Amino acid sequence: MSRAVTFCGMLVAAMALTACSGSGDAAQAGGFDPRDFSGTWERYPIPTDTARDPSVVAPSGPVGLAGIPAPPLKPEYKAEWEAERRRHDEANAAGRPIATHYTQCIPDGMPAMMMAMFPMEVLITPRQVTIIQEAYNQVRRIYLDDTLPPVEDAEPGFWGHSVGHWEGNDFVVETIGIKEYVRFRDAPHSPNMRIHERMRMLDADHFENEVTIVDPEYLTGPWSWKWTYQRKPGYKMYEYVCEDNREYADPVTGEARLRIDTE
């Protein structure tokens, strides 16, 4: 099924977003609630990259896929990360890609699920904000006006533990407790990593998520970027189950292989 959407000029759309990102009073005057981003969304602009693996980042430049800067890793970790990126690039160029979590049907986790490679749904209830990513049926629960547990008590998971509150018309979220092997851009992180998000409506059909990762153990400073989403009116979320997967990781080379039945 094609998910492409026709836009009437990206420049015009970008100008419209800028014009519509004013105060909450102006937003309400424009006919929408700046605190209500419930509904179904897709990333904006529509991704044009064909890479299925969001961990692939070109080490040759400061900005990787989707305009996200490379992680500001400390020197003792940066060299290893860049070498691993080169290894993936060379393997891809040779047509022998290295197996990733996608090979094993492992979901993105946080923060990669918010990249919205597939549509995502936002449900707002008095107790929580629930975000459902179509890919792998990932479900994330952000509890409102709650308190995060101490890091040592936060059971690590794919989506971690998230709490949120409103600051004006900005929905501010903090997340901890991400499994060590759940990595964004293949960047290592410690149990003390914190993901900060600031979500805001830009107009009735677009909202923005400003993401900042803080991890003093691995990073020299905050790692920040923004994602923007466009509303998909009337879209019905599909079931996404990674079944009948014939891909596997070669136990010797680590390359992604395809199991083909010959009988």
Helices and strands as residue ranges (DSSP letters): H 10-19, H 24-29, E 39-44, G 65-67, H 75-93, G 101-104, G 112-115, E 120-124, E 128-133, G 135-137, E 138-144, G 151-153, E 161-167, E 170-176, E 194-203, E 206-214, E 223-231, E 247-249, E 256-258
